[in-house]
Amino acid sequence: MAFKKSFGQHFLQDEEVIDQIIAALDPQSNEIIVEVGPGGGALTKRLVEFENPLVLIEADRDLAVKLERNFPKAITVNADAAQVDYDGLSNGKPWIFVSNLPYNAGNAILEKVFRSKNLPDRFVVMVQKEVGERMMAKPGDMSVLSVATQLYCDIERICFVGPESFIPKPKVDSVVLRLKPKETNQENEGIIAFAKIGFAHRRKQLRQTLAQAQVADMEKIDAVFASIGLQRTVRPQEISLEDCAKLFSLLR
């Protein structure tokens, strides 16, 4: 099989890892399963064993044709998963999302799904280990990605996956995560935009970055910091998700 670097293709072949993904996904009878990037269909072979409606989203036209032929009971969509209308796919029904996310497009795909009105009941995704660690980061190592992910979901690590589990072998380790969406908060997008301002200069004190971006004047920023117990010297990666949300609420 020819692999296309432009699609970031690394096909999962490890049956033990697939077993763990299936167990974490745990499809219920009323749920639509959406698999993004089925590739060669190693995971898809297991998903079709369930009676659930199955939607396969594959950007590679050649692979999409093969998937449609090999899994006729599934709905195969040849499209960029970062551009798909997931509300249209789920049509208000319960659904779950599973994917060995391509390294070069994983963030964009997740951001698109997070913006859906009808969020999946859960995600089971494989990402580059470094990305997974950023998604699960605690204060001291926070980033825009960790803020965005943790605003929308509770995150659980399922297993680590080495390069030998794929064809061709990637140069990095991977990790499988299960994400459980939280209740929708209308302020999430605003908090993420605020975090992007704060993380624009990670080495600077957060209060200085916010003042330079004209979020508020320094006097007000210092007063807000004091009101929630933040040190004036704190840097963006050091604050918690809760403090980020408080700052957004008090400074907007």
N, C-alpha and C positions, 0 to 999 in steps of 0.2 A: 504494500500500500504506500502511495506517495503522500508525504506529509507536507503541509503548507505552512511555512513560517509566518505568513501574513495573518493566519488565523490563530497563531499560538497553540498549535495542536500537539498535545501529549495525551495519548489515549490510555486510560486506566485499564489494567489487565489483572490486577491482584484480586482474587476471589475473596480473600479474607477481609480486605478493605471494603469490597462491595457488600459483604455480609454486614459489616458494621454500619455502612450507609443505609442499607435497607432497614436494619433494626432501629436506627435513629429516626428514619423517616416515618416508619410505622403507619402506613396508609390506613385510613378508616374508610368504611364502605361508601360514605357519601362525599368523598373528596376527589376532586380532579387532581391528577398528578401532572405537573409541568416540568419536563426535563429540558434544561438548556445545554446545548453542546453535547449531544449524545455521541458524536464521533463515530467510532466503529460499532457502537451498540452493546458494549459489554455490560453496562448497567441496565440498559433498556431491556435486554433479554430477561432480566429478573423482574423489572417493573411490569412487563406484559403478563406476568403470571397472576397479577392481581386483576380483579374484575373492574377496577376503577377506570373511568375515562382517562386516556393518556394523550398528552400533547407534547410533541417533540419540536424544539426550536433549534434549527441548525443553519448557520450562516453559509457554510460551504455547499454550493449547489450540487456538486458531485456526490457528496455524502448524503444530502437530503434526498436525492433520487434513490440511493441505495436503502436508506432508512424506510422510505415510503414503500419500497418493494419488499423489504424484509419484515416490516411490521405493519401490515395492512390495516390492522384494527386501530392503530394509533392515528392521530391527526398530525401530519408533519408540516411544519411551517418553515419555509426557506426564507429566513430574515435575520437581520442584525438584532440580537436579543436586547440591545440597549435602546432599540427604537420600537419595540413591540407594544401594542396596547393590551396590557395584562387585564385591565378591567373588561375589555371586550372578550378576551379569551375565557375569563372565569364567569362572566355574565352574572355576577352577584352570588355565585355558588361557592361553597367552601372549597379551598384548593391548597395544595402544598407545592413547594418549589424545591427542586433538587438539581445540582449542577456541579460538574468538575469545571469550575469557572476558568476561562482562558486568562492567562496571566496579564495579557495586554488589554483586556476589556472588562475585567471582573468588577472594578469599582463602578464603572458607568452602568453596567447591567444592574447591580444592586441598587444604585441610586434611582434608576428608572422604576424598579419594582417597589421601592420604598414610597414612591410618589403615587402609587395606586390607591384608589379609594377603597377597593376591596383587597386588603392585604392577605397574603397567604396565611394559613394557620401556623405554619412553621416553614423554615428553610433548613435544608441540609446542603451545605456547600463545601467544596474543597478549594482552598486558596493557597497561594504561596505562604510558607510558614511565617516569613517576615510580615506579610500583610495581616495574617491572622493574629499575630502578636500585637500589631498596632490596633486592630479592631478591639481587642480585649484589654488594652492598656489601662493601667491605673495611674493616678496622679504621680507625676514625676516623668512619665513617658507619654502623656496624652498628645493627641494630634487632632486635626480636623476629622480624620477618618474615625478615630475612636469616639469622638463626640457624636458624630452623625450616626454611627452604628448603634451606640449605646442609648441614644435618644429613642430610637425606634424599636430596639430589641434587647431582650435578655440573651446572653451568649453562653454557650457551653461547648467546650472542646471535647470531641469524640475520640480522635486518634491522630497521631502523626503518621505521615506517609513518606517513605523514601523514594528516591529517583528510580530505583529498580522496579517499582510497581507500575511504571509507565512504558509505553513504546511511542516514540523514542524517549530515552531517559532525559529528563530536564536536568539542569545544572544546580537546582535548588531543591530543598525539602518542601513538603506541603503539609497541610493540616486540614482535617475535616471538622467543621463547626456546625452546631445546630443553633439556629436563631429562632426565638419565639417573640413575635411582635407584641409590643406593649399597646395600651390604649392610645388611640390617635390624639395628639396634642396639636392644636392649631398653631402654636408658637414654634414648633420644631424648625421650620424653614428659617424663621427669623433668628433662632439661636445658632443654627449652622452658619448663616451669613455673618453673624456677630463673631463666631469662633474663627472664621476665615480672616477677619480683620485682626483679631488677636494673635493668630499664628503666623501672620505675615512676617514677623520678625521674632523668631523663637529665642534669640540670644538677648533681646532687650527686655527690660522690665515691662510687664503687661500695661501698667498705668501709663507709661510713656508712649507705647504704641497706640493706645486708645486715644490719648490726648492729641497725638500727631494726626490721627485719622479723623479728628474733630467729632468723635463720638460724644464727648462732653468736655467741659473745661477741667483742668487739673484739680481745682478745688472740689468740684462735685465728685470726680472720680475718687479722690482720696477719702471723701466722706462716705461714699458707698463702700469702698474697700473696708474702712473701719467698721461700718455697720454690720458687715457679715464676717468680720474677723480675719480678713486677708491681710497679709503683710504687704507693705508698699513695695517691697523688692521682689515680689512673686513674678515668675515668668509663666507664659501661657501653658507650657506642658506640665506645670506643677499644680494647677487647679483641678478640682473635681468637676464632674459633669453637673452636679447640683449647684456648685458655685458659679459655673459658667451660665447656667440658666438664671440664677439670681442676678448676676451682673447684667445680663441682657434685659431682664425685667425692670431693673432699677435705673439703667442708663439709657434706655431707648428713648 
